[in-house]
Amino acid sequence: MVLAFQLVFFAYIWITLIPNVCAASNVKMTHQWCSSSMKQTCKQETRMKKDDRTKVGPQKYEQLLHIEDNDFAMRPGFGGSPVPVGIDVHVESIDSISETNMDFTMTFYLRHYWKDERLSFPSAVNKSMTFDHRLIQKIWVPDIFFVHSKRSFIHDTTMENIMLRVHPDGNVLLSLRITVSAMCFMDFSRFPLDTQNCSLELESYAYNEDDLMLYWKHGNESLNTGEHISLSQFFIEEFSASSGLAFYGSTGWYNRLFINFVLRRHIFFFVLQTYFPAILMVMLSWVSFWIDRRAVPARVSLGITTVLTMSTIITAVGASMPQVSYLKAVDVYLWVSSLFVFLSVIEYAAVNYLTTVEERKQFKKTGKISRMYNINAVQAMAFDGCYHDTEIDMDQTSLSLNSEDFMRRKSICRPSTDSSRIKRRKSLGGHVGRIILENNHVIDTYSRILFPIVYILFNLFYWGIYV
């Protein structure tokens, strides 16, 4: 009886509990299978979303800026008033100024401001969107160019230095980093004491004033410069911004903006390299006025040397300057200095000629001309090797070369003994001043005073006008 009851109880438990356990195990297995499949499904959906986001992202920006819905080949507000484009410039450096090519090279940041309602977008979080150079090819931008430019380029290291910023209301900022080499019409009439006015001119190439209006964004404050800007040969005295109109007969009036800067040249370099050597050469040419008029080789060589040196200085200055058809200030100074040097050579030519004429007249008056040769003082010195100071001495040397007096004179002048040598030195040393004064021509006397006075007056007149 008990055994039968136990069998019935176990059968009941088997019938009621086993199906529930199987069902629970099946549910657990199903849940595990569903979880793994859901994870895979979630991963696949996440991957698909990322792929879709990668593919759809640029299209969303284009849709947000309405790039595909508008024709950006046309300017904003076509058919209405001209689109205003504001400009501001930050000058980074002035790289070089070339007098030979008459140009300058400048590096600066050029910023454009305009409004294009076609690019407006709704945004409650972002105040603007920033893009690089790739978006510029798809939208309208102002076509600014530089008048009288020779070379220009946009920096492209490491990428093109272009920044485009779009605001939700459609305001656009375009910033470029540019290096431009442009012409500067220089006036060298006061070189090197000159001041040059150069300008960089900005203008739209295609759009005249009916379609585009250029203006300085912040007035005079639209032009900024770095504090470290400096040049080797110039002081930068002023930077200013101005505007105007340019007319072309076939296309009309265009707005034009000017970046004006005033350059004043450093003078100290040219004082050392040009003016000071020229002054020294002129003063050196005056030394010949103090040399004896009969010392022909000394005075001629000194004059020729100074003339050639002045020619070298003039050639060196002209080689570094453009071929202009007017006189420069440095040309006036150098040519006048060369004239003083040249006149010192001419002065000695006049002194030598008048000395020869004067000595011939003296010989004719005394009537003691040699029967064989007309020997003047210079020829006498060449024959006997002695210096002849007085007329008696010259008369004695003007005798015939075969005469006994000449042979005796020659033997006296020859320093055969130490006593005669000492006497000659004493006589020369004691009469040096007298010889110089007595053998000085009146033209030399006046030249010693007149040349310095006239040159000093010229310098006062020159520096008073050009400085």
C-alpha positions in Angstrom: 0.0 0.0 0.0 2.7 2.4 0.9 4.7 1.4 -2.1 1.7 2.1 -4.4 1.3 5.5 -2.8 5.0 6.4 -3.5 4.8 5.3 -7.1 1.7 7.5 -7.6 3.4 10.5 -6.0 6.6 10.2 -8.1 4.5 9.8 -11.3 2.5 13.0 -10.4 5.7 14.9 -9.8 7.2 13.7 -13.1 4.1 14.6 -15.0 3.8 18.2 -13.5 7.4 19.3 -13.0 9.3 17.9 -16.0 7.3 19.9 -18.7 7.9 23.2 -16.7 11.6 22.5 -16.5 11.8 21.9 -20.2 9.8 24.9 -21.0 12.1 27.0 -18.7 15.1 25.6 -20.4 13.7 26.3 -23.8 12.8 29.9 -22.8 16.4 30.4 -21.5 17.9 29.0 -24.7 15.5 31.1 -26.8 16.5 34.2 -24.8 20.2 33.5 -25.2 19.7 33.0 -28.9 17.6 36.2 -29.2 20.2 38.2 -27.2 23.1 37.1 -29.5 21.0 37.7 -32.6 20.0 41.1 -31.3 23.6 42.0 -30.6 24.5 41.1 -34.1 21.5 43.0 -35.4 22.4 46.1 -33.3 26.0 45.9 -34.5 24.8 45.7 -38.1 22.4 48.6 -37.6 25.1 50.7 -35.9 27.5 49.9 -38.8 24.9 50.7 -41.3 24.1 54.0 -39.5 27.8 54.9 -39.5 28.1 54.1 -43.2 24.9 56.0 -43.9 26.1 58.9 -41.9 29.4 58.9 -43.8 27.6 58.8 -47.1 24.8 61.2 -46.2 26.9 63.7 -44.2 28.2 66.0 -47.0 24.8 65.8 -48.7 23.2 67.1 -45.5 25.6 70.0 -45.4 24.9 70.7 -49.1 21.2 70.5 -48.3 21.6 72.7 -45.3 23.4 75.4 -47.3 21.1 74.9 -50.3 24.0 74.4 -52.6 22.2 72.1 -54.9 19.0 74.2 -55.0 20.7 77.5 -56.2 22.8 78.6 -59.1 25.9 80.1 -57.5 27.3 81.2 -60.8 25.1 84.3 -60.3 26.0 86.9 -57.7 23.7 87.3 -54.6 20.7 89.4 -55.3 21.1 89.4 -59.1 18.9 91.9 -60.8 18.8 94.2 -57.7 21.2 96.5 -56.0 24.9 95.7 -56.1 26.2 93.3 -53.5 28.4 95.1 -50.9 31.7 93.4 -50.2 33.7 94.6 -47.2 37.5 94.2 -47.1 40.0 94.3 -44.4 43.8 93.6 -44.6 46.4 92.6 -42.0 49.9 93.2 -43.4 52.2 90.5 -42.2 55.5 91.7 -43.8 56.9 93.8 -46.6 59.5 91.4 -48.0 61.5 93.6 -50.4 61.7 96.9 -52.2 63.5 96.9 -55.6 64.6 100.2 -57.1 65.9 98.5 -60.2 62.6 96.7 -61.0 60.5 99.5 -59.4 58.3 97.1 -57.4 57.7 95.8 -53.9 56.7 92.4 -52.4 54.1 92.2 -49.6 52.6 89.3 -47.6 49.2 89.9 -46.0 45.9 88.4 -44.9 43.0 89.5 -47.2 39.5 89.1 -45.7 36.2 89.5 -47.6 32.8 90.0 -46.0 29.5 89.7 -47.8 26.0 88.3 -47.3 24.5 85.6 -49.4 21.0 84.6 -48.2 21.2 81.4 -50.3 23.7 80.1 -47.7 21.6 80.8 -44.7 20.7 77.8 -42.5 18.7 77.3 -39.2 20.9 76.6 -36.2 20.3 77.1 -32.5 23.6 75.8 -31.3 26.4 76.6 -33.8 27.0 80.3 -34.5 28.8 79.5 -37.8 30.3 76.8 -39.9 33.9 76.8 -41.0 35.2 75.3 -44.3 38.4 75.1 -46.2 39.2 75.7 -49.8 37.1 72.8 -51.2 33.8 74.6 -50.7 34.9 77.7 -52.6 34.5 75.9 -55.9 30.8 75.4 -55.2 29.6 78.8 -54.1 29.9 82.4 -55.3 32.9 84.4 -54.1 34.1 87.9 -55.1 36.7 88.0 -57.9 39.2 90.4 -56.4 42.5 91.0 -58.2 45.5 93.3 -57.7 46.0 96.1 -60.1 49.6 96.5 -61.5 50.6 93.2 -59.9 53.5 91.2 -61.4 53.4 88.0 -59.4 51.0 86.7 -56.7 50.2 83.4 -55.1 48.1 82.0 -52.2 50.3 80.1 -49.7 49.6 76.3 -49.7 51.7 74.9 -46.9 50.6 72.5 -45.5 47.2 73.1 -47.1 45.9 76.1 -49.1 45.7 79.0 -46.6 42.0 79.7 -47.3 39.3 79.9 -44.7 35.5 80.2 -45.4 33.1 80.8 -42.5 29.3 80.9 -43.0 26.9 82.2 -40.4 23.2 81.2 -40.1 22.0 84.5 -41.4 24.0 84.1 -44.6 26.9 86.3 -43.8 30.2 84.9 -45.2 33.8 85.5 -44.3 36.5 84.5 -46.7 40.2 84.8 -45.6 43.3 84.3 -47.8 47.0 84.5 -47.1 48.6 86.0 -50.2 52.0 87.3 -51.3 51.9 89.9 -54.0 54.7 91.6 -56.0 53.3 94.9 -57.5 54.6 97.9 -59.3 55.5 101.1 -57.4 56.0 104.2 -59.5 59.0 105.6 -57.8 60.5 109.1 -58.3 64.3 109.1 -57.9 64.9 112.8 -58.4 65.9 113.1 -54.7 67.6 109.7 -54.4 69.0 108.7 -51.9 67.3 111.4 -49.8 64.0 110.4 -51.2 60.6 109.4 -49.8 58.6 106.9 -51.9 54.8 106.6 -51.9 53.6 103.1 -52.9 50.2 101.5 -53.1 48.6 98.2 -53.6 45.2 98.4 -55.4 42.3 96.0 -55.1 39.5 95.7 -57.6 36.9 93.4 -58.9 37.8 92.0 -62.3 34.3 91.1 -63.7 31.8 93.1 -61.6 31.5 96.8 -62.1 29.8 99.2 -59.6 26.4 98.1 -60.8 27.0 94.6 -59.6 29.5 94.8 -56.8 30.4 97.6 -54.3 33.8 97.3 -52.6 34.4 99.2 -49.4 36.7 99.1 -46.4 34.9 97.0 -43.7 36.0 99.1 -40.7 37.0 102.4 -42.4 40.6 103.5 -41.7 40.9 100.7 -39.1 40.5 98.1 -41.8 44.3 98.1 -42.5 46.4 96.6 -39.7 50.1 95.9 -39.6 52.4 93.8 -37.5 54.6 95.5 -35.0 57.7 93.7 -36.2 57.6 95.1 -39.8 61.0 96.6 -40.7 63.1 97.1 -43.8 66.8 97.4 -44.2 66.8 100.5 -46.3 63.6 102.2 -45.4 61.6 103.6 -42.5 57.9 102.9 -42.8 56.3 106.2 -42.0 52.7 105.6 -42.7 50.1 103.0 -43.6 46.7 104.2 -44.8 43.6 102.9 -46.6 41.6 104.8 -49.2 39.1 104.1 -52.0 38.2 105.5 -55.4 36.8 104.6 -58.8 38.5 103.3 -61.9 37.0 103.8 -65.4 37.5 101.5 -68.3 36.0 102.6 -71.6 34.6 99.2 -72.7 33.3 98.0 -69.3 32.5 101.0 -67.1 33.2 102.1 -63.6 34.7 99.9 -61.0 35.3 100.4 -57.2 38.9 100.3 -56.3 40.6 100.1 -52.8 44.1 101.4 -52.1 46.6 100.2 -49.5 49.0 103.2 -49.3 52.3 103.2 -47.4 55.1 105.9 -47.3 58.7 104.8 -47.2 61.6 107.1 -46.2 65.1 105.9 -47.1 67.9 105.4 -44.7 70.7 107.8 -45.5 73.5 106.5 -43.4 74.3 103.6 -45.7 74.8 106.0 -48.7 76.8 108.4 -46.5 79.3 105.6 -45.8 79.3 104.1 -49.3 79.0 107.1 -51.6 79.2 110.6 -50.0 82.1 110.1 -47.7 84.4 108.5 -50.3 83.6 111.3 -52.7 84.5 113.9 -50.1 87.8 112.2 -49.4 88.6 112.1 -53.1 87.9 115.8 -53.5 90.0 116.7 -50.5 92.8 114.4 -51.8 92.9 116.3 -55.1 93.6 119.5 -53.1 96.9 118.0 -51.9 98.4 118.7 -55.3 98.1 122.5 -54.6 100.7 122.1 -51.9 103.2 120.1 -54.0 105.9 121.9 -55.9 104.8 123.0 -59.3 107.9 121.4 -60.9 107.1 117.9 -59.5 105.2 116.9 -62.6 104.9 113.1 -61.9 103.6 113.6 -58.4 100.9 116.1 -59.3 99.8 114.4 -62.5 99.5 110.9 -60.9 97.6 112.3 -58.0 95.1 114.0 -60.2 94.6 111.0 -62.5 94.1 108.7 -59.5 91.4 110.9 -58.0 89.6 111.2 -61.3 89.5 107.5 -61.9 88.3 106.8 -58.4 85.4 109.2 -58.8 84.5 107.5 -62.1 84.4 104.2 -60.3 82.1 105.5 -57.6 79.7 107.0 -60.2 79.7 103.7 -62.1 78.9 101.7 -59.0 76.0 103.9 -58.0 74.6 103.9 -61.6 74.7 100.1 -61.8 72.3 99.6 -58.9 69.8 102.1 -60.2 67.2 102.0 -63.0 67.9 103.8 -66.3 66.1 107.0 -65.6 66.3 110.0 -67.9 66.6 112.7 -65.2 69.2 113.7 -62.7 69.2 112.2 -59.2 70.4 113.9 -56.1 73.3 111.6 -55.8 74.2 112.3 -59.4 74.4 116.0 -58.8 76.7 115.5 -55.8 79.0 113.0 -57.5 79.3 114.9 -60.8 80.0 118.2 -59.0 82.6 116.4 -56.9 84.1 115.0 -60.1 84.1 118.5 -61.5 86.2 119.7 -58.5 88.7 116.8 -59.0 88.9 117.5 -62.7 89.4 121.2 -62.1 92.3 120.4 -59.8 94.0 118.6 -62.7 93.2 121.5 -65.1 94.6 123.8 -62.5 98.0 122.1 -62.6 98.0 122.1 -66.4 97.5 125.9 -66.3 100.2 126.3 -63.6 102.7 124.2 -65.5 102.0 126.1 -68.8 102.2 129.6 -67.2 105.4 128.6 -65.4 107.1 127.5 -68.7 106.0 130.8 -70.4 107.2 132.8 -67.4 110.7 131.2 -67.4 111.1 131.7 -71.1 110.4 135.4 -70.7 113.0 135.6 -67.9 115.6 133.9 -70.1 114.9 136.2 -72.9 115.2 139.3 -70.7 118.6 138.2 -69.3 119.9 137.3 -72.7 121.9 134.4 -71.4 120.4 131.7 -73.4 122.6 128.8 -74.2 124.3 128.9 -77.6 123.3 125.3 -78.2 120.1 124.8 -76.3 117.5 126.9 -74.5 117.7 125.2 -71.1 115.0 126.1 -68.6 115.0 125.2 -64.9 113.5 121.7 -65.4 116.0 120.8 -68.1 118.8 122.1 -66.0 117.7 119.9 -63.2 117.6 116.9 -65.6 121.2 117.7 -66.8 123.1 118.2 -63.6 120.9 116.6 -61.0 120.8 119.8 -58.8 117.9 121.9 -57.9 118.2 125.5 -59.3 116.4 128.1 -57.2 117.9 131.4 -58.3 118.3 133.1 -61.6 122.1 133.0 -61.2 122.0 129.3 -60.6 119.9 128.8 -63.7 122.1 131.1 -65.7 125.1 129.0 -64.8 123.4 125.8 -65.9 122.3 127.4 -69.2 125.8 127.3 -70.5 126.9 124.9 -73.1 127.1 121.2 -72.0 130.7 121.1 -73.2 131.9 124.1 -71.3 134.2 123.9 -68.4 131.8 125.7 -66.1 129.2 123.0 -66.6 131.7 120.3 -65.8 132.8 122.2 -62.7 129.2 122.7 -61.6 128.5 119.0 -62.1 131.5 118.0 -59.9 130.4 120.4 -57.2 126.9 119.0 -57.1 128.1 115.4 -57.0 128.1 114.4 -53.3 131.7 112.9 -53.2 132.4 113.4 -49.5 130.5 113.3 -46.3 131.0 117.0 -45.6 129.4 118.0 -48.9 126.6 115.7 -48.2 125.9 117.2 -44.8 126.1 120.7 -46.1 123.6 119.9 -48.8 121.2 118.4 -46.3 121.4 121.5 -44.1 120.9 123.8 -47.0 117.9 121.9 -48.2 116.5 121.6 -44.7 116.9 125.2 -43.9 115.4 126.5 -47.1 112.4 124.1 -47.6 109.9 126.6 -46.6 111.5 129.3 -48.7 111.7 127.1 -51.7 108.0 126.1 -51.4 106.9 129.7 -51.1 109.1 131.0 -53.8 108.3 128.3 -56.3 104.6 128.5 -55.6 102.6 129.9 -58.4 99.9 132.5 -57.7 97.2 130.1 -59.1 98.2 127.5 -56.5 98.0 130.1 -53.8 94.4 131.1 -54.7 93.4 127.5 -55.3 94.3 126.5 -51.8 91.7 128.9 -50.5 89.2 129.1 -53.3 88.6 125.3 -53.8 87.7 124.4 -50.2 85.5 127.5 -49.8 83.5 126.8 -52.9 83.1 123.1 -52.1 81.9 123.9 -48.5 79.3 126.3 -50.0 78.2 123.7 -52.4 77.7 121.2 -49.6 75.7 123.7 -47.6 73.5 124.5 -50.6 73.1 120.8 -51.5 72.2 119.5 -48.0 70.0 122.5 -47.4 67.9 121.7 -50.5 67.6 117.9 -50.3 67.4 117.2 -46.6 
